[in-house]
Amino acid sequence: MIRKVKALREGDTVGLIAPSSPAPLEDLKKAVAAIADLGFNVKVGASCYESYGYMAGPEEVRARDIHMMFGDPKINGIFCVRGGNGAIRLPRLIDMKLIYGNPKVFLGYSDITILHLMFNLHGQFCTFHGPMPSTDMINDSFTGYEKDYLLKAICKDEPLGELKPYDGAPALQTLVGGTAEGEIIGGNLSLICALMGTPWEIDTKDRILILEDVDEPIYKIDRMLTQLLLAGKLEAASGIVLGQFTNVTHKDPSRTFTLNKIFEDVVAKASKPTLINGYFGHGEKKVTLPLGAKAVIDGVNSSFTIIESGVVRE
């Protein structure tokens, strides 16, 4: 059973790390201020000041930062400054015994999916798929919807309940009917596929699988979803929620498919209760999802309800 982590309180210290790509120093300063505005103290990890090609320093530096933040009893939670690229190099270097013994609030999305899968399946504790400091929290749009969902997810020991859309967002729609219940798992489609065939491959059995992606051509989305179908990952899930697939491109606009047609042709073949238009991913705004906590899909009412908190108060 996946463990809940200790809820964050005002005045707690959050460790800021860069497991993937670096944030510009100007944005890093804004990110630190944004976390402070949430009521937390901030300790900035060494990786946030590093740059190594498109990554925030060599993998040894980034892994060391993760170990330091999880191992420091004065650090109450860990926020990833941004996503990007490079987290795929980290699994071989991560000391999972250290991580398992020191579960904490861990926040991020996109490339951070690599670490979510490791910490959920091997660390056996809830992590949080939600907005990141330098790409979301420094934006004017962060106040209200995103901020409220984030603080409720990481600070309140009560379930988020039925997820509601933000202003202008399309409502959840049912792709495949039925009801499903299970622990939430998943994240970025590309990164989930990148871990297939490795010791950190996703386990969807009896879980609710969430998927999102950004900047991918439609044929690649088709291919990656089909890979999960062929691998039995879609059929093993109790249900599926497809979130924000943003900036989808088309190699040949005269010979292509819509995103929803790909969902119908591929995901629906698994015959699992499935919703589309989930409020998570790379869209304008996003909810914070407690990965590992239980949720319910209701295909009749096209609703996605989080019925368990990912944190406990001690």
C-alpha positions as CSV (number, residue, x, y, z in Angstrom):
1,M,0.0,0.0,0.0
2,I,1.3,3.4,-1.0
3,R,2.1,5.6,2.0
4,K,0.8,9.1,2.5
5,V,3.4,11.8,3.3
6,K,3.4,14.5,6.0
7,A,1.4,17.6,5.0
8,L,3.3,20.8,4.6
9,R,2.6,23.6,7.1
10,E,3.2,27.4,6.9
11,G,6.9,28.0,7.8
12,D,8.1,24.5,6.6
13,T,11.2,24.4,4.4
14,V,10.9,23.4,0.8
15,G,13.9,22.2,-1.1
16,L,14.1,23.4,-4.7
17,I,15.9,21.1,-7.1
18,A,16.4,20.9,-10.9
19,P,16.3,17.2,-11.9
20,S,15.9,18.0,-15.6
21,S,16.6,21.3,-17.4
22,P,17.8,24.5,-15.8
23,A,15.7,27.6,-15.2
24,P,17.1,31.0,-16.2
25,L,18.5,32.7,-13.1
26,E,16.0,35.5,-13.3
27,D,13.2,32.9,-13.3
28,L,14.9,31.1,-10.4
29,K,14.8,34.2,-8.3
30,K,11.1,34.6,-9.1
31,A,10.5,31.0,-8.3
32,V,12.1,31.3,-4.8
33,A,9.9,34.3,-4.2
34,A,6.8,32.5,-5.4
35,I,7.4,29.6,-3.0
36,A,8.0,32.1,-0.1
37,D,4.6,33.7,-1.0
38,L,3.0,30.3,-0.4
39,G,4.2,30.5,3.2
40,F,7.3,28.3,3.0
41,N,11.0,28.8,3.5
42,V,13.2,27.8,0.6
43,K,16.5,26.0,0.3
44,V,17.9,26.1,-3.2
45,G,19.8,23.0,-4.3
46,A,23.1,23.2,-6.2
47,S,21.5,21.7,-9.3
48,C,19.5,24.9,-9.8
49,Y,22.7,26.8,-10.5
50,E,24.2,24.3,-12.9
51,S,24.0,24.0,-16.6
52,Y,25.1,21.1,-18.8
53,G,23.8,21.3,-22.3
54,Y,20.0,21.1,-22.1
55,M,20.3,19.7,-18.5
56,A,20.8,21.3,-15.1
57,G,24.2,19.9,-14.6
58,P,25.6,16.4,-15.0
59,E,23.4,13.6,-13.6
60,E,25.7,13.1,-10.6
61,V,25.0,16.7,-9.5
62,R,21.3,16.3,-10.0
63,A,21.2,12.9,-8.2
64,R,23.2,14.3,-5.3
65,D,20.7,17.1,-4.9
66,I,17.9,14.7,-4.7
67,H,19.7,12.6,-2.0
68,M,20.6,15.7,0.0
69,M,17.0,17.0,0.0
70,F,15.4,13.7,0.9
71,G,18.1,13.0,3.5
72,D,18.0,16.4,5.3
73,P,15.4,16.2,8.2
74,K,15.1,20.0,8.0
75,I,13.6,19.8,4.5
76,N,9.9,19.1,4.7
77,G,9.0,19.0,1.0
78,I,10.7,19.1,-2.4
79,F,9.6,21.1,-5.5
80,C,11.2,20.6,-8.9
81,V,11.9,24.0,-10.4
82,R,10.9,22.9,-13.9
83,G,10.7,19.9,-16.2
84,G,12.5,19.8,-19.6
85,N,14.9,17.0,-20.3
86,G,17.4,14.8,-18.5
87,A,15.6,13.0,-15.7
88,I,15.9,9.8,-17.7
89,R,19.6,9.7,-16.8
90,L,18.9,9.6,-13.0
91,P,17.3,6.2,-12.2
92,R,20.6,4.3,-12.1
93,L,22.1,6.8,-9.6
94,I,19.2,7.2,-7.2
95,D,19.6,5.5,-3.8
96,M,16.0,4.2,-3.3
97,K,16.7,3.0,0.2
98,L,17.4,6.6,1.2
99,I,14.3,7.8,-0.7
100,Y,12.1,5.0,0.8
101,G,13.1,5.8,4.3
102,N,12.4,9.6,4.0
103,P,9.1,10.1,2.2
104,K,8.2,13.8,1.7
105,V,6.0,15.9,-0.4
106,F,7.5,15.8,-3.9
107,L,6.1,18.1,-6.6
108,G,6.5,18.3,-10.4
109,Y,5.2,17.1,-13.8
110,S,6.4,16.6,-17.4
111,D,9.9,15.2,-17.3
112,I,9.5,14.7,-13.6
113,T,7.3,11.7,-14.5
114,I,10.5,9.6,-14.4
115,L,10.9,10.3,-10.7
116,H,7.2,10.0,-9.9
117,L,7.2,6.5,-11.2
118,M,10.3,5.6,-9.2
119,F,9.0,7.1,-6.0
120,N,5.4,5.7,-6.3
121,L,6.3,2.2,-7.3
122,H,9.7,1.7,-5.5
123,G,9.5,4.4,-2.8
124,Q,5.9,3.4,-2.1
125,F,4.7,6.9,-1.2
126,C,2.4,9.5,-2.7
127,T,3.9,12.2,-4.9
128,F,2.2,15.2,-6.5
129,H,1.7,15.9,-10.2
130,G,1.3,19.7,-10.3
131,P,2.6,23.1,-11.1
132,M,6.3,23.9,-10.8
133,P,7.9,27.1,-9.5
134,S,9.7,28.6,-12.6
135,T,7.2,27.5,-15.3
136,D,3.8,28.0,-13.5
137,M,4.0,29.7,-10.1
138,I,5.7,32.8,-11.4
139,N,2.8,33.4,-13.8
140,D,-0.1,35.8,-13.0
141,S,-2.5,33.0,-13.8
142,F,-1.2,30.9,-10.9
143,T,-3.4,32.7,-8.4
144,G,-6.8,31.2,-7.7
145,Y,-7.5,27.8,-9.4
146,E,-3.9,26.4,-9.6
147,K,-2.8,27.8,-6.2
148,D,-5.9,26.6,-4.4
149,Y,-5.7,23.1,-5.7
150,L,-2.0,22.9,-5.0
151,L,-2.2,24.0,-1.4
152,K,-5.2,21.8,-0.7
153,A,-3.3,18.8,-2.2
154,I,-0.1,19.3,-0.2
155,C,-1.4,20.9,3.0
156,K,-4.8,19.5,3.7
157,D,-5.5,15.9,4.8
158,E,-8.9,15.9,3.1
159,P,-9.6,14.6,-0.4
160,L,-9.7,17.0,-3.3
161,G,-13.1,15.7,-4.3
162,E,-14.6,16.0,-7.7
163,L,-12.2,18.0,-10.0
164,K,-13.8,21.1,-11.5
165,P,-12.7,22.9,-14.7
166,Y,-11.1,26.3,-14.7
167,D,-12.7,29.1,-16.6
168,G,-12.5,28.5,-20.3
169,A,-11.5,24.8,-19.9
170,P,-13.5,22.2,-21.8
171,A,-15.5,19.9,-19.5
172,L,-14.5,16.3,-18.9
173,Q,-16.1,14.0,-21.5
174,T,-16.6,10.3,-21.5
175,L,-14.8,8.3,-24.1
176,V,-15.6,4.9,-22.8
177,G,-18.4,4.5,-20.3
178,G,-18.4,2.8,-16.9
179,T,-17.0,3.4,-13.5
180,A,-13.6,2.7,-12.1
181,E,-11.7,3.1,-8.8
182,G,-8.0,2.8,-8.1
183,E,-4.8,4.6,-7.1
184,I,-3.7,7.3,-9.6
185,I,-0.5,6.6,-11.6
186,G,1.0,8.1,-14.7
187,G,2.0,11.5,-16.0
188,N,3.7,12.4,-19.3
189,L,3.1,9.9,-22.1
190,S,6.5,10.2,-23.6
191,L,8.4,9.6,-20.4
192,I,6.2,6.6,-19.5
193,C,7.0,5.0,-22.8
194,A,10.7,5.8,-22.3
195,L,10.8,3.7,-19.2
196,M,9.1,0.6,-20.8
197,G,11.4,-2.4,-20.6
198,T,13.4,-1.0,-17.7
199,P,13.2,-1.9,-14.0
200,W,11.1,1.3,-13.5
201,E,8.4,0.4,-16.0
202,I,4.9,1.6,-15.1
203,D,2.6,-0.8,-13.4
204,T,-1.0,0.1,-14.2
205,K,-2.7,-3.0,-12.8
206,D,-6.0,-1.9,-11.1
207,R,-4.9,1.7,-11.1
208,I,-6.3,4.8,-12.7
209,L,-3.8,5.8,-15.5
210,I,-3.4,9.5,-16.2
211,L,-1.7,10.7,-19.4
212,E,-0.7,14.0,-20.9
213,D,1.9,15.4,-23.3
214,V,3.2,18.5,-25.1
215,D,4.8,19.4,-28.4
216,E,4.3,15.9,-30.0
217,P,3.2,15.2,-33.6
218,I,-0.1,13.3,-33.8
219,Y,1.6,10.2,-35.3
220,K,3.9,9.9,-32.3
221,I,1.0,10.2,-29.9
222,D,-0.7,7.4,-31.9
223,R,2.5,5.3,-31.7
224,M,3.0,5.8,-28.0
225,L,-0.6,5.1,-27.0
226,T,-0.5,2.0,-29.2
227,Q,2.7,0.9,-27.5
228,L,0.9,1.1,-24.1
229,L,-2.0,-0.8,-25.7
230,L,0.2,-3.6,-27.1
231,A,2.1,-3.8,-23.8
232,G,-1.2,-4.4,-21.9
233,K,-0.9,-1.3,-19.9
234,L,-4.2,0.2,-20.9
235,E,-6.2,-3.0,-20.4
236,A,-4.5,-3.6,-17.0
237,A,-5.7,-0.2,-15.7
238,S,-9.0,0.1,-13.9
239,G,-9.7,3.3,-15.8
240,I,-8.0,6.0,-17.8
241,V,-8.0,9.8,-17.8
242,L,-6.5,11.7,-20.7
243,G,-5.4,15.2,-19.8
244,Q,-4.0,18.2,-21.7
245,F,-2.3,17.3,-24.9
246,T,-1.0,20.7,-26.0
247,N,0.8,22.0,-29.1
248,V,-0.1,18.9,-31.1
249,T,1.5,19.1,-34.5
250,H,0.7,17.4,-37.8
251,K,3.4,16.2,-40.3
252,D,1.0,16.4,-43.2
253,P,-2.2,18.4,-42.4
254,S,-3.9,16.9,-45.5
255,R,-3.4,13.4,-44.3
256,T,-3.8,13.2,-40.5
257,F,-6.2,12.6,-37.6
258,T,-7.7,14.6,-34.8
259,L,-6.5,13.9,-31.3
260,N,-9.9,12.6,-30.3
261,K,-9.9,10.2,-33.3
262,I,-6.6,8.8,-32.1
263,F,-8.1,8.3,-28.6
264,E,-11.1,6.6,-30.2
265,D,-9.0,4.3,-32.4
266,V,-6.4,3.3,-29.8
267,V,-7.3,4.0,-26.2
268,A,-11.0,2.9,-26.5
269,K,-9.8,-0.5,-27.7
270,A,-8.8,-1.3,-24.1
271,S,-12.5,-1.1,-23.2
272,K,-11.7,0.6,-19.9
273,P,-13.8,3.5,-18.4
274,T,-12.0,6.5,-20.0
275,L,-12.4,10.3,-19.7
276,I,-10.9,13.0,-21.9
277,N,-10.1,16.7,-21.2
278,G,-8.5,16.1,-17.8
279,Y,-7.4,19.3,-16.1
280,F,-3.7,18.3,-15.8
281,G,-0.6,18.6,-18.0
282,H,0.9,21.5,-19.9
283,G,-2.2,23.6,-20.3
284,E,-2.8,27.1,-19.2
285,K,-3.8,25.9,-15.7
286,K,-3.7,22.6,-13.9
287,V,-4.9,20.8,-10.8
288,T,-2.4,19.1,-8.5
289,L,-3.0,15.3,-8.4
290,P,-1.8,13.1,-5.5
291,L,-0.3,10.2,-7.4
292,G,-0.9,7.0,-5.4
293,A,-4.1,8.3,-3.8
294,K,-7.4,6.7,-4.7
295,A,-9.8,8.2,-7.2
296,V,-13.0,7.3,-9.0
297,I,-14.1,7.7,-12.6
298,D,-17.8,8.0,-13.3
299,G,-18.5,7.7,-17.0
300,V,-22.2,8.4,-16.6
301,N,-21.6,11.9,-15.1
302,S,-18.2,12.3,-16.8
303,S,-16.6,13.0,-13.5
304,F,-13.1,12.4,-11.9
305,T,-13.2,12.4,-8.1
306,I,-10.2,12.2,-5.8
307,I,-11.5,10.3,-2.8
308,E,-8.3,10.1,-0.8
309,S,-5.7,12.7,0.3
310,G,-2.0,12.1,-0.4
311,V,-0.9,13.7,2.9
312,V,-1.5,13.2,6.6
313,R,-1.2,15.7,9.5
314,E,1.0,14.6,12.4
